[in-house]
């Protein structure tokens, strides 16, 4: 049962450009929700947006080719 939940998560994390940075920001976001602060929800919103940004930042596919500098006009 544990493998059924963990395998898709690891496969999804493998597609991200920065999986460790995503995990760190997600853990900081959860920790920040638990700790009270002076300006309510300001840092929670920023960390949440950073986590969402990192979750959507995927590695380029192997079939995606970046044109070389000399090939731009062709």
C-alpha positions in Angstrom: 0.0 0.0 0.0 2.8 2.4 0.8 4.5 1.8 -2.6 1.2 2.7 -4.3 1.3 6.1 -2.8 5.1 6.7 -2.8 5.9 5.6 -6.4 3.7 8.2 -8.2 5.0 10.9 -5.9 8.7 10.0 -6.6 8.0 9.8 -10.3 6.4 13.3 -10.2 9.3 14.7 -8.2 11.7 13.2 -10.7 10.2 15.4 -13.4 10.8 18.6 -11.5 13.8 20.8 -12.2 14.6 21.3 -8.5 12.9 18.5 -6.4 14.9 19.1 -3.3 14.2 22.8 -3.4 10.5 22.1 -3.8 10.5 19.8 -0.8 12.4 22.3 1.4 10.0 25.1 0.5 6.9 22.8 1.1 8.3 21.9 4.5 9.0 25.5 5.3 5.5 26.4 4.3 4.0 23.8 6.6 6.3 24.8 9.4 5.4 28.5 8.9 1.7 27.7 9.1 2.2 26.3 12.6 4.3 29.2 13.9 2.5 32.4 14.7 4.0 35.6 13.3 3.5 39.4 13.4 1.9 39.9 10.0 -0.6 37.2 9.6 -0.5 35.2 6.3 2.0 37.4 4.5 4.8 34.9 4.6 2.5 32.0 4.3 1.2 33.4 1.0 4.8 34.0 -0.3 6.0 30.5 0.6 2.9 29.0 -0.8 3.3 30.8 -4.1 7.0 29.8 -4.2 6.1 26.2 -3.6 3.5 26.3 -6.4 6.0 27.9 -8.7 8.6 25.2 -8.0 5.9 22.5 -8.5 5.1 23.7 -12.0 8.8 24.2 -13.0 9.5 21.0 -15.0 12.6 19.7 -16.7 12.6 20.2 -20.5 11.7 17.1 -22.4 14.5 15.3 -24.2 12.8 15.9 -27.5 12.7 19.7 -27.0 15.6 21.2 -29.0 16.9 24.7 -28.3 18.1 26.3 -31.5 21.7 27.2 -31.7 22.7 30.9 -32.1 23.5 30.5 -35.8 20.3 28.6 -36.6 17.8 31.2 -35.4 17.4 32.8 -38.9 16.7 29.6 -40.7 
